[in-house]
Amino acid sequence: MRTILDAVLSGDAEAADFQSLSIPETYRAVTLHADEADMFEGLASADKDPRKSMHVEDVPVPELAPGEALIAVMASAINYNTVWSSIFEPVSTFAFLKRYGKLSPESARHDLPYHVIGSDLSGVILRTGAGVNAWKPGDEVVAHCLSVELESADGHNDTMMDPEQRIWGFETNFGGLAHLAVVKTNQLMPKPDHLTWEESASPGLVNSTAYRQLVSSNGANMKQGDNVLIWGASGGLGSYAVQYALAGGATPICVVSSEDKADLCRAMGAEAVIDRNAEGFRFWKDASTQDQKEWKRFGGRIRELTGGEDVDIVFEHPGRETFGASVYVTKRGGTIVTCASTTGYLHEYDNRYLWMSLKRIVGSHFANYKEAWAANRLIAKGKIHPTVSKVYSLDDAGQAAYDVHKNRHHGKVGVLCLAPSEGLGIRDHEKREQHIAQINRFRVPHENGGVLGPHTKPSLSGVAR
């Protein structure tokens, strides 16, 4: 593994150099164990601790199937699906692996007693499987997380409609929180050349999700002048929604939970911000009863910020806690587009406000390859920017997931894998300087000055193996 890292860091190794590198028999990875899937039984979701279920250990390097690539992972990132995986909610991911394992001899590789998780990466291709022509060893890449078989006609207009569509590193094995990863080559995209490894790894899942959810005709089809209500606007997903609204000529109405998060939204250019904690919004009287007076008060607050207008689009992902309010405040003929349910999957809303006002609820899940490529292109062109706030070592991935679980983060939380420190991988310094303020906007100030994440540990544990 040391020789692989040296080749990447040299910056001048060519395809033949990478092709000649020996691949180790094992690699370091963040795993979950099937025999621990019941370890949190009886606990409330908030009390389940990812640090207890996530392991960092050596696992065997899998054989490549046709159409796949083996990646030397320089950096990865934490998503909410990492949290869900680690607390075994809503179901254990080992159920996904077992189901996938029955599909073919190649997919049977994924049905293992351990699960290498993680749905983001930036890195370098080491090997490609049979039938791969568009990519070669040595290419610097990022990966989106759509794993799709495309053997059904259903997926050929929109690959998200394929019946064998899965999220890599969540519903498949060999994910990105590791020194090596296996992906299908139709997940690969060029690494933005002005970003570091950790910055380029962080947008993949959330940037593509926000693009489809807001911009694509498969989502809300946002247009200039739209008012867009964005829940969790400073978080990993919401921070990209804010950028897309602003870039597309829409007006984001940002909902956050603290003044520092409100300041981040204003720094991105948003003017309409609601601190739901400071303003005391509580949409549930108790565990079973929503407070419609709070819906009305919330709608009135939105109108104060928009000059009397309701929202055209609600960017939904909290789910149960907010969904009733989201349906209520959407304008007649407007759209509630939802991609997650981080506060609970069983949504309740008053259907009179939906059907009598001709509103729409649109389900949106990740993105197809074309959408993901378009979203990554905007990152590469410096139109949309990464929102990394902290960076952890691979050994501290459990702590990183815990912080996301407890909502102790802004933007995205990065994880160094093979990269020995932050700040590596930049190829276009001139372009970077043009956007440095936006790139560093979410960074937590380092205790010794500068903008490096305070939890970074330049660790090479396992690299010499």
GIMO-V893170 format. One record per helix or strand. SS is the DSSP state (A for helix, B for strand). FROM is the first residue (numbers start at 0). TO is the last residue. If there is no record, write none. Layout:
{{SS:FROM:TO} {SS:FROM:TO}}
//
This chain:
{{A:1:9} {A:14:19} {B:25:32} {A:33:35} {A:44:46} {A:49:52} {B:54:59} {B:67:77} {A:79:86} {A:92:100} {A:106:109} {B:113:115} {B:120:127} {B:139:142} {B:145:146} {A:152:154} {A:158:160} {B:165:166} {B:177:177} {B:179:183} {A:184:186} {B:187:189} {A:196:201} {A:203:214} {B:226:230} {B:234:234} {A:237:246} {B:250:255} {A:258:267} {B:271:274} {B:283:285} {B:288:289} {A:291:305} {B:310:315} {A:322:328} {B:329:337} {A:351:354} {B:359:362} {A:368:379} {B:387:392} {A:393:404} {B:410:415} {A:428:433} {A:435:438}}
//
